[in-house]
Amino acid sequence: MGRRGDIIATMHVQLKARAPEVHPQDYAISDPAEGKPRIGRVVAAGLADEHRDRHYLIVAGTDGRSHYVELGNRSLSEVSDHPQVVRVTPVVAGILDVDRTVAEVAAANSGIYSVDRHLRHDASANPRCAEAHVRRLEAVRRGGGEVERMPDGSCKIGTDHLDKVLAFERRAAAARPVEIETGVACPMIAGGDASTARQPTKCQSVADTHRRQRGS
């Protein structure tokens, strides 16, 4: 059983104390790899691994099951364990359009990316969006993505930049496997749609990813 057995035992202790009506057959362990967001009420929160400072939530989902959700190194102070409704969205590691754009611009400029080079390369781009690409590069650099910041503010990347970005994304997802949104409307209560969410624009996606990487 190993890790799974430990999780089930933790759920049993917590739910027996806080929601004794929940039957063990309704226990579920959330797998971020499924990429499926869930909405539900927080039943319990605790420390999953004291040595690595990783935490968890138990969420009573709208599907009638109680889900164990690993938070990674996210502090419990960010998520209250009062009975409130939350949306849990798995962080799926992957290469973004912004990363491909950076690689394309750099490939056309001897491995160098900058706002000016971006704007010359793509006449439809605007400075604000290009600057978001620079912030993305800086986040990757700080995360060990082998981005070299040049004295003039431009960035030098290798031909394997996308591979480095993917490795960076996987490390970030392992550290914080889910995003938690509090105070959301619950479909069971307000008649909302758990699967519906406003889709961000490309530049909003860059900014959101940058905030996640900073842990803010």
N, C-alpha and C positions, 0 to 999 in steps of 0.2 A: 504493500500500500504506500509506504513512504510518505512523500510530501502530501499526496492526495488524502491519505488517512489522517494526517495531522490537521489538514484543513477541515475535513468533515468533523473531526473531534472538536475543533474550535467552534464550528458552526453549531454543533449540538449543545455545547455549554452555553453559548451566547443566546441561542434561540430558546433553549429550555427556560432561561431566566427572563427573557424579554418578550418572547412570542411562543409560549408553550403549545399553542394550537397548531403550529407548523409541524407537519409530519416529515421525517427524514427523507421520504421519497420525493419531497418537493425541494430538497437541497440542490443547488446547482453551483458549479464553479465557473465563473466567467472566463472565457478564453479570448484575449484581445485579438488573436489571429483571425477570429471570425469576422472582425470589423463591424460588429452589429451593435448599434447604440441601444441602451436600455433606459427606461424611466421607472422610477420606483421610490418608495419611502425608505429612508435610512433607519435600520433597526439597531445596528451596533457598529462600532469602530474600534480598532485596536492595533497593536503592534504585531506584525507578522514575523519579523526577524529582527531581534534586538541588536544583533551584531552588525547588521547592514542598515539598520534604521529604516526598515521598510514597513509600511502600514497597510491596513485593509479596511474595507467597509463590508457590511452585510446589508443588502438592499432587497426589500420586498418588492419584486417586480410586478408590472401590470399583467404579466403572463401567469400570475398565481404562484410563482416559485420564488424562493429566497436565494439570492445570488451572492456568492463570495467574490468580492472585487478587489484585486490587488492594486494598491495605489503606488507602489514603488517607494521612492524616497520623498514623496509629497508629504508635507507636514499635516498632522491631524488638525492643527489650528486653522488650516484652510477649509476644512470640512467639519461642520458641527455634527455631532451624532444625535441631535434632537430630532424628533420625528418630523422630517421635512422631505419634500420631494426633490429628487435630483435627476439629472440626465447624465449617464455614464457613457462616454464615447471613447472607444479604443483608439489609441494612437497607432496608426499603421505606417511603418517605415517605408519610404519610397522616394524616388527622385522626382522633384517637382519641375514644372515647366520653367520656372525661374532658373533652375540649375542647368537645364538644357540650353536656355538662352545665353547664360553666362559662358558655357562651354563653346557655343557657336560663335559668340563675339570674340572670345579669346583665340579660338582657332583661326580666325580671320585677321588676328593682330599679334601674331608671334607669341601666343600664350598669355597676352596681357588683356585684362578687363578694366575698363574705367567708364565713368558716366559719359564722357565725351566720345569715346570709341563706340559705346552702345548707341548713342544718338546718331552718329554717322552711319552706323551699320543698319539701323532701322529707323527710317524717317517717321514712322508712326508712333515711336516711343516718346515719352515725355520725361523731363528731368526727375520728377517726383518718383515715378515708377522705377527709373534707372537707379536712383539712390536707394530704393528698397532692395535692389539686387546687391548693391554694395554692402548693406547691412546683413543680408543673407550670407555673403562671402565672409564677413567678419565673424559671424556666429560659427560658421564652419571652421574658420581658422582657429578660433578659440577652443573649438571642440576637437582639435587635432587633425583637421582635414587637409593639412599641407597646402595652405594658401599663404603666399608670401606677400606681405604688404610693402609696396615700394615707397621710396621717399616722397614721390609726387602724389601719393594717395591712390595710385592704381594698384591692381592686384595681379600677381603672376600665379598661374595655375598650370598643372601638368596635363598631359594628354589623358591621364587616367583620373581626371577630376571627378567624373560622375561615379566612378567606383569608390573614391574617397568619400564622396557625399553620401552614398548609400551606407557605407560603414558608419559614418557619423550619425545618420538617421537611426540606424539600428541601435547604436549605443544610447541615443536619446530616448528611444522607445522603451528600451530595457530599464532605464532609470525611472521613467514615468510612463507606464504603459497605458494610462487612461487620462482623459480630461473629465473633470467634474464640474457641471453647471448646477448651481443651487437655485432654489426658488422658482423652478419651472412649473408650468401647468401640467397636471397629470391627466391623461386621457380619461381615466376612470372617474375623475372628479369634474373636470371642466369640459370634457368632450373633445379634447384636442386630438391631434394625430401624432403618435409617437415617432412616426417615420418621417415626418415633415420638418425640414429645417431650411432656413434661407441659405442659399449657396453663395459663398464669398466670391468676389472677383479675384483675378490673378494677384493683383497687388495686395488685396486684403489677405489672401492666403499667405503671401510672403510675410506680411506683418504678424499674422497670427502664429505662424511657425516660429518667427523670431522671438515672440513673447514666450512661447512654450519652451524654447531652448534656453532662455534666460531664467525660466522657472518663475515668471511673474504671473 
